[in-house]
Amino acid sequence: MRPRILQTDDRIGFSWATPDGMPTTLPQLLRTDDEPDRLLATHLSALDDALIIAAERFGQLLGGGRVPDAGEREHLAELYQVLDRLCAEYATGCELTGITPDERAGQIVGTAALFSIRARQPLGLLGPAPLDGQLDEPGIGVVAGFGELVHVDPDRPWAGGRWVVRTEDGRRLPLTLSTLLFDSSGTNKDAAREEHREMLRAVVAAAARPEADPFEAACALDWLLYDFLMAHRDGPDSAAIVFGKADADADGRLVVEAVAASVAVRSAIDPGLMLRV
């Protein structure tokens, strides 16, 4: 007998059970299973299925089409908690088995991260983006200036940073990677993507330091992930993630690592995230 997945259309997400029906987790199964690659692939496919069900059920709420009522707020809380747990289990499973996440893993886990962020937004569980309150307000019309990725504080690398436009008159305006890549002229797109990746990698590494502030790290990871994933969607109305062919597997691995780091730091400050790996 094999371990099995417990998943139904009316259930948010899924969970694992041992062959005799006892609740368990993917990492616990991988420690004794003789086909770990098969379990990891099954977990990823089940997560993909769970996202399709979640999109059908919560699409309007995740897209901001309407404000959730009290019952829907409870469901959104359950949604982000389940998705975060499943992503963390997958990342831990990859570490245990030595299997490197690839493009498909990053696409699925990336979409799950978008769902988690969008589910937490109406619940008031997203902290401020890096440099919030320190930037100028943009006006209406075309802005002339130079885009740059600004660090919050080099001495606190876990605090991350964000893209800004530095105008000719010295103002600093908020900018996103999507705007930089698709709505700006004179942009070196490959260089911008790589600079964003480098900061994301740096925050992932710094977030694990004992002196790192988990709230600052969580805010930085949320923003950098969201900005990166929104710039790699299949379309303006889609949550499906598409990476460039040259960097697809590397981007997939980075997204899985960053999502796992985000869940880890948030679990220290969010009592709703009870991880059992």
Order of alpha helices (4+ residues) and beta strands (2+ residues): beta-beta-beta-alpha-alpha-alpha-alpha-beta-beta-beta-alpha-alpha-alpha-alpha
